């Protein structure tokens, strides 16, 4: 009789609502992104400290170091909830994690849809952003490197589509 009672208690103690494979899979990837978020925050803080200049208040939102710090901190808290929630089987933290990921996804989706439907206003807003960045181009080395990268890789990529189409047409004719 005692043996049946102890066996029943062991099952109750080891019962889990979460499959162990899913639990450790979620923990592993949450931990990986948690460490990655700490790295992003550290790089942002390092860049901000190395700059050691008073930035103009107009460029505060376009400062790459500030953007890295903000994204890293948000990512840190979201992945922390996922990591600890999965490890401790804390349903409240897992719900916060799930809600946060859903909120981030829906926000990105809404921005993409609004950017598509209001493409003219988006183009104007991006133009104002770029003009403001160009005014402070020489003031901030990080901003200068970001603008150079955008111009080199996004606006004028090395493998231009026109060059590829021209090569394709010469091969097919």
C-alpha distance (Angstrom), angle and dihedral (degrees) to the residues before:
residue distance angle dihedral
X1 . . .
X2 3.82 . .
X3 3.77 89.7 .
X4 3.83 92.6 55.7
X5 3.81 89.8 49.1
X6 3.82 93.1 50.2
X7 3.83 91.3 46.3
X8 3.79 90.1 51.2
X9 3.83 91.2 49.4
X10 3.82 91.4 50.2
X11 3.80 91.0 54.0
X12 3.80 90.7 48.8
X13 3.80 91.3 49.2
X14 3.80 94.2 48.9
X15 3.81 96.9 42.1
X16 3.78 114.1 119.5
X17 3.78 133.1 -178.5
X18 3.81 89.8 -150.1
X19 3.79 123.7 70.9
X20 3.85 108.2 -118.4
X21 3.82 92.4 -130.8
X22 3.79 92.1 53.7
X23 3.78 91.0 42.0
X24 3.81 95.1 55.2
X25 3.80 92.7 38.1
X26 3.82 89.5 55.2
X27 3.80 91.2 43.7
X28 3.82 92.9 50.2
X29 3.79 95.5 50.5
X30 3.80 93.9 40.1
X31 3.80 89.3 51.1
X32 3.81 90.8 47.6
X33 3.82 92.2 52.2
X34 3.82 90.1 41.6
X35 3.82 90.2 58.2
X36 3.81 89.2 43.7
X37 3.82 90.0 53.2
X38 3.81 90.5 51.7
X39 3.80 88.0 52.0
X40 3.82 91.0 50.9
X41 3.83 91.3 50.3
X42 3.82 91.0 47.1
X43 3.81 91.8 50.8
X44 3.81 90.9 47.9
X45 3.80 93.1 49.1
X46 3.81 91.2 45.5
X47 3.81 90.9 50.9
X48 3.81 91.6 47.7
X49 3.81 93.0 48.1
X50 3.82 93.5 45.0
X51 3.78 91.0 52.2
X52 3.82 90.0 55.3
X53 3.78 93.4 175.3
X54 3.76 130.0 118.0
X55 3.75 105.4 -106.2
X56 3.74 122.0 -144.6
X57 3.81 110.9 -102.1
X58 3.80 91.3 -124.3
X59 3.79 91.3 63.2
X60 3.81 96.1 48.2
X61 3.80 93.9 101.4
X62 3.80 94.2 44.8
X63 3.79 95.6 48.3
X64 3.83 105.9 117.9
X65 3.82 91.7 -149.0
X66 3.81 92.0 56.8
X67 3.81 91.0 46.2
X68 3.83 90.2 52.0
X69 3.81 91.9 49.1
X70 3.82 94.3 48.7
X71 3.82 94.4 45.6
X72 3.81 90.8 45.7
X73 3.81 94.2 50.2
X74 3.82 93.3 48.2
X75 3.80 90.2 46.5
X76 3.82 90.2 47.4
X77 3.81 93.9 56.4
X78 3.80 94.5 43.9
X79 3.80 94.2 49.1
X80 3.80 91.6 42.1
X81 3.82 89.0 59.7
X82 3.81 90.3 49.1
X83 3.79 94.0 45.9
X84 3.79 98.0 47.9
X85 3.81 92.9 35.9
X86 3.79 91.7 55.3
X87 3.80 94.5 42.5
X88 3.82 96.0 47.9
X89 3.81 96.2 30.1
X90 3.77 89.0 -123.1
X91 3.78 104.2 169.6
X92 3.82 93.4 -164.5
X93 3.82 92.5 56.3
X94 3.79 90.7 45.4
X95 3.81 89.9 52.3
X96 3.81 90.4 49.3
X97 3.82 88.8 49.0
X98 3.80 92.1 49.0
X99 3.81 93.0 45.2
X100 3.82 91.5 48.3
X101 3.80 93.4 50.5
X102 3.79 90.5 46.8
X103 3.80 90.8 49.1
X104 3.82 92.4 49.5
X105 3.81 91.4 47.9
X106 3.81 93.8 47.9
X107 3.81 90.9 46.9
X108 3.81 91.2 52.5
X109 3.79 90.5 46.2
X110 3.81 92.1 49.7
X111 3.81 91.6 48.9
X112 3.81 90.9 49.8
X113 3.82 93.1 48.4
X114 3.81 92.9 45.8
X115 3.80 90.2 46.5
X116 3.79 89.3 52.7
X117 3.81 97.1 46.4
X118 3.79 94.6 40.2
X119 3.79 95.9 39.1
X120 3.79 94.3 144.0
X121 3.81 93.1 54.0
X122 3.80 89.7 43.1
X123 3.79 90.4 52.5
X124 3.82 90.3 49.3
X125 3.83 92.3 48.3
X126 3.81 91.1 48.5
X127 3.81 89.0 48.2
X128 3.82 90.7 53.9
X129 3.80 89.7 47.1
X130 3.81 92.2 51.2
X131 3.82 92.3 45.5
X132 3.80 90.2 52.0
X133 3.80 89.5 48.2
X134 3.81 91.6 48.8
X135 3.81 91.3 53.0
X136 3.82 89.1 57.7
X137 3.82 94.6 36.1
X138 3.82 96.5 119.2
X139 3.83 95.1 37.2
X140 3.79 96.7 68.0
X141 3.81 123.7 41.2
X142 3.83 93.1 -161.1
X143 3.78 91.5 51.9
X144 3.80 89.5 47.1
X145 3.81 91.6 52.8
X146 3.82 91.2 46.7
X147 3.80 92.6 50.8
X148 3.82 91.4 46.9
X149 3.80 90.8 50.6
X150 3.81 92.6 49.0
X151 3.78 91.2 48.8
X152 3.81 93.9 46.9
X153 3.80 101.4 40.4
X154 3.81 105.8 25.6
X155 3.79 107.7 29.5
X156 3.81 98.3 31.2
X157 3.81 107.0 19.3
X158 3.81 118.2 -170.7
X159 3.81 93.7 -117.5
X160 3.77 99.0 49.3
X161 3.81 114.9 -160.6
X162 3.82 91.0 -130.4
X163 3.80 90.2 57.3
X164 3.79 90.8 49.1
X165 3.82 92.1 48.6
X166 3.80 90.8 48.7
X167 3.80 90.9 51.7
X168 3.80 91.1 46.6
X169 3.81 92.2 50.9
X170 3.81 92.0 49.4
X171 3.83 90.4 52.0
X172 3.81 94.8 47.4
X173 3.83 96.4 47.3
